């Protein structure tokens, strides 16, 4: 019997180990359950606090569907009035008119979208669309409130840019109208000069001197080897003088000296020779020599000046044998 006792103790050892393992697993399960419970409770508390904050913000802003709808209607009416006020301008640039009409369509779409957010609710963060009551829900109404503010801000900035562009256009148009007036004045002066030229031609027909017509001065500047015509004094670098030598009875070739006088708006002759001549009647801008045989030909000369040009009406005169053969005006603004 002494040999059988140890065998009985060995049979109880596995049962005891199993019980111990069960107790350990049970305690671990309780600990995990407690951990998950407290974590869930913490998240629930956090969500509840967020909902409270959202509710407080909702109440502080007094966000109600009716008040937001009134705010949206008022903002849209003001924006529409501003757009219509600009569209009522008779001289509104056509491209700006098209942009404003397109903006009215965009506003209509934005109005419908925000109104839908107020009345029916917007898609929630989890992607499920909810149907709100007449009050909507705080999150959707807050979103609608922000969208109204953004709509007003961006559209007023857009309208301000349109008005600035239109004001710039009006200023440029006023300058153009002023230039048109001066052009008409120059044309009338030119018509008067044509009459004078007819009289002059009649006198010159009896003497053997050249006759010149189509005298035109082009203010130009050069950029990358290319000449371009300008009309502003501060941009003018040189003057291109073009005229037509009229045909007459054929004669033997001879050299004709042409004296060119360019008179500035203040009455002074543009010249580089002022130090060499004392009599202002003898001042000249340039002297050119051409071969004349009685045939018609086109002539082009260039006058360069170191000093800058001043705005105003300039007069150009061409002399041959101390006789005025042609004159005209040109304008720099």
C-alpha positions in Angstrom: 0.0 0.0 0.0 2.9 2.3 0.6 3.7 2.0 -3.1 0.2 3.1 -4.3 0.0 6.5 -2.3 2.3 8.5 -4.6 0.4 7.4 -7.5 -2.8 9.0 -6.1 -1.0 12.4 -5.5 0.2 12.4 -9.1 -3.4 12.0 -10.3 -4.5 15.2 -8.4 -1.7 17.5 -9.8 -3.1 17.9 -13.3 -6.5 18.8 -11.9 -5.0 21.5 -9.7 -3.0 23.0 -12.7 -6.1 23.2 -14.8 -8.0 25.0 -12.1 -5.2 27.5 -11.7 -5.1 28.2 -15.4 -8.9 28.7 -15.5 -8.7 31.2 -12.7 -6.0 33.2 -14.4 -7.9 33.3 -17.7 -11.1 34.4 -15.9 -9.3 37.2 -14.1 -7.7 38.3 -17.5 -11.1 38.3 -19.1 -12.5 40.5 -16.4 -9.6 42.9 -16.7 -10.1 43.1 -20.5 -13.8 43.6 -20.1 -13.1 46.4 -17.6 -10.6 48.0 -20.0 -13.0 48.0 -22.9 -15.8 49.3 -20.7 -13.8 52.3 -19.5 -12.5 53.0 -23.0 -16.1 52.9 -24.4 -17.3 55.1 -21.5 -14.4 57.6 -22.2 -15.3 57.8 -26.0 -19.0 58.1 -25.2 -18.1 61.0 -22.8 -16.0 62.7 -25.5 -18.7 62.4 -28.1 -21.3 63.7 -25.6 -19.0 66.7 -24.9 -18.6 67.4 -28.6 -22.4 67.3 -29.0 -22.8 69.7 -26.1 -20.2 72.1 -27.7 -22.0 71.9 -31.0 -25.3 72.5 -29.4 -23.9 75.5 -27.5 -22.5 76.9 -30.7 -25.8 76.3 -32.4 -27.7 78.1 -29.6 -25.1 80.9 -29.4 -25.5 81.6 -33.1 -29.2 81.3 -32.9 -29.2 79.0 -35.9 -32.7 78.2 -37.1 -33.7 77.2 -40.5 -36.1 80.2 -40.9 -33.5 82.8 -39.8 -30.8 81.3 -42.0 -33.2 81.2 -45.0 -33.9 84.9 -44.4 -30.2 85.6 -44.2 -29.6 83.7 -47.4 -32.4 85.5 -49.2 -31.1 88.9 -48.1 -27.6 88.2 -49.1 -28.7 86.9 -52.6 -30.9 90.0 -53.1 -28.0 92.3 -52.3 -25.7 90.5 -54.6 -28.2 90.5 -57.4 -28.8 94.2 -56.9 -25.0 94.9 -57.2 -24.8 92.8 -60.3 -27.8 94.4 -61.9 -26.5 97.9 -61.1 -23.3 97.1 -63.0 -25.2 95.5 -65.9 -27.3 98.7 -66.2 -24.3 100.7 -67.4 -24.7 101.4 -71.1 -20.9 101.5 -71.7 -20.1 98.4 -69.8 -17.4 96.3 -71.5 -19.0 93.4 -73.4 -16.7 90.8 -71.8 -17.6 92.1 -68.3 -21.3 92.0 -69.1 -20.9 88.3 -70.1 -19.1 87.5 -66.9 -21.7 89.2 -64.8 -24.5 87.3 -66.5 -22.6 84.0 -65.9 -22.2 85.0 -62.3 -25.9 85.4 -61.9 -26.3 81.7 -63.0 -23.7 80.6 -60.5 -25.4 82.5 -57.7 -28.7 80.7 -58.6 -27.0 77.3 -58.3 -25.3 78.3 -55.0 -28.6 79.5 -53.6 -30.3 76.2 -54.4 -27.5 74.2 -52.8 -27.4 76.2 -49.5 -31.2 76.2 -49.3 -31.1 72.4 -49.6 -28.6 72.3 -46.8 -30.9 74.4 -44.6 -34.2 72.5 -45.3 -33.2 68.9 -45.9 -29.7 68.6 -44.2 -26.3 67.8 -45.7 -24.5 64.5 -46.0 -23.2 63.6 -42.6 -19.5 62.7 -41.8 -20.3 59.0 -42.1 -21.7 59.4 -45.6 -25.4 58.8 -44.6 -27.9 61.5 -45.6 -30.3 62.4 -42.8 -33.6 64.2 -43.2 -33.7 67.2 -40.9 -36.7 68.8 -39.3 -37.7 72.4 -40.1 -34.8 73.3 -37.7 -32.3 71.1 -39.5 -29.6 69.9 -37.2 -26.8 71.9 -35.6 -24.0 70.6 -37.8 -25.8 71.2 -41.1 -27.0 74.6 -40.1 -23.6 75.6 -39.0 -22.3 74.5 -42.3 -25.0 76.5 -44.1 -24.1 79.5 -42.0 -20.5 79.2 -43.1 -21.4 78.7 -46.8 -23.5 81.9 -46.7 -20.6 83.9 -45.3 -18.2 82.5 -47.9 -20.7 83.2 -50.7 -21.1 86.8 -49.7 -17.3 87.4 -49.3 -16.2 85.8 -52.5 -18.9 87.4 -54.7 -18.4 90.9 -53.3 -14.7 90.6 -54.0 -15.5 89.5 -57.5 -17.9 92.4 -58.1 -15.2 94.8 -56.7 -12.8 93.5 -59.3 -15.4 93.9 -62.1 -16.0 97.5 -61.0 -12.3 98.3 -61.0 -11.9 96.9 -64.5 -14.8 99.0 -65.7 -13.4 102.2 -64.0 -10.1 101.6 -65.7 -11.9 101.1 -69.0 -13.9 104.4 -68.6 -10.6 106.3 -67.9 -9.0 104.8 -71.0 -12.1 105.6 -73.0 -12.0 109.2 -71.8 -8.4 109.5 -72.9 -9.3 108.0 -76.3 -12.2 110.4 -76.7 -9.8 113.3 -75.9 -7.4 111.9 -78.5 -10.3 111.7 -81.0 -11.1 115.3 -80.4 -7.5 116.3 -81.0 -7.5 114.1 -84.1 -10.5 116.0 -85.4 -8.9 119.3 -84.7 -5.8 118.1 -86.5 -7.9 117.0 -89.5 -9.5 120.4 -89.7 -6.1 122.0 -89.5 -4.9 119.6 -92.2 -7.9 120.4 -94.4 -7.0 124.1 -94.0 -3.4 123.2 -94.9 -4.6 121.4 -98.0 -6.2 124.6 -99.2 -2.9 126.5 -98.5 -1.0 123.8 -100.3 -3.2 124.2 -103.4 -2.4 127.9 -103.4 1.2 127.1 -102.8 1.3 124.5 -105.6 -0.1 127.0 -108.0 2.7 129.4 -107.2 5.3 126.7 -107.3 4.2 125.4 -110.7 5.8 128.4 -112.3 9.2 127.8 -110.8 11.5 124.9 -111.2 11.3 123.4 -107.6 10.1 120.1 -106.4 6.6 119.5 -105.2 5.9 117.4 -102.1 2.7 115.8 -100.9 1.5 113.2 -98.4 3.8 114.5 -95.7 3.3 112.2 -92.6 5.4 111.9 -89.4 5.4 108.6 -87.5 6.7 108.6 -83.9 8.4 105.3 -83.5 10.7 103.2 -81.2 12.7 100.2 -81.9 12.5 96.9 -80.1 14.7 93.9 -81.1 15.4 95.5 -84.4 11.7 96.0 -85.2 10.2 99.5 -85.5 6.8 100.1 -84.0 4.6 103.2 -84.2 3.8 104.8 -80.8 1.7 107.8 -79.8 3.1 108.7 -76.4 5.8 111.3 -76.1 7.7 109.4 -73.4 7.9 106.3 -75.6 9.1 108.1 -78.8 12.7 107.5 -79.7 12.8 108.9 -83.2 10.6 110.4 -85.9 10.0 108.7 -89.3 9.3 111.4 -91.9 7.6 110.1 -95.0 6.5 112.1 -98.1 5.9 111.8 -101.8 7.8 113.8 -104.4 5.4 114.6 -107.2 6.2 114.1 -110.8 6.8 117.0 -113.0 8.3 117.7 -116.4 11.4 115.5 -116.9 14.6 117.4 -116.1 18.2 116.6 -116.0 19.2 114.9 -112.7 20.2 117.4 -110.1 20.8 117.4 -106.3 18.0 119.0 -104.3 18.6 120.1 -100.8 15.7 119.7 -98.4 15.7 121.6 -95.1 13.4 120.1 -92.5 12.2 122.1 -89.5 10.3 120.4 -86.7 8.6 122.9 -84.3 7.7 121.6 -80.8 4.5 122.6 -79.0 6.3 125.4 -77.2 7.3 127.0 -80.5 10.9 126.0 -80.5 12.7 124.3 -83.4 14.0 120.9 -82.6 17.7 121.1 -83.6 21.2 120.0 -82.9 22.7 123.1 -84.5 21.6 125.8 -82.0 25.2 126.6 -81.1 26.1 127.2 -84.7 23.2 129.5 -85.6 22.1 132.7 -83.9 19.0 133.6 -85.9 16.0 131.5 -85.0 14.7 131.8 -88.5 17.7 129.9 -89.7 17.4 127.1 -87.2 16.6 123.7 -88.7 16.2 120.1 -87.6 18.0 118.3 -90.4 19.2 118.8 -94.0 18.9 116.0 -96.6 20.0 115.8 -100.2 18.0 113.9 -102.9 18.5 113.3 -106.6 15.7 114.8 -108.6 14.9 114.1 -112.2 11.2 115.1 -112.4 9.9 111.6 -111.7 7.6 110.6 -108.8 9.3 109.0 -105.8 8.6 108.2 -102.2 11.1 109.4 -99.6 11.7 108.5 -96.0 14.0 110.2 -93.5 14.6 109.7 -89.8 15.1 112.4 -87.2 16.8 111.4 -83.9 16.8 113.6 -80.8 18.7 113.1 -77.6 16.3 114.9 -75.4 12.9 113.5 -74.6 9.8 114.7 -76.5 7.0 116.5 -74.7 3.2 116.0 -75.3 1.4 118.3 -77.7 1.0 119.3 -81.3 4.2 119.5 -83.4 4.6 121.2 -86.8 6.9 120.0 -89.6 8.0 122.2 -92.5 10.1 121.2 -95.5 12.0 123.9 -97.5 13.7 123.8 -100.9 15.7 126.8 -102.1 14.4 128.7 -99.1 10.8 128.2 -100.2 8.3 126.3 -98.1 7.2 123.3 -100.2 5.2 121.4 -97.7 4.0 121.4 -94.0 1.8 119.4 -91.7 1.1 118.7 -88.0 1.4 115.6 -85.8 0.4 115.0 -82.2 2.1 113.2 -79.2 0.2 112.5 -76.0 
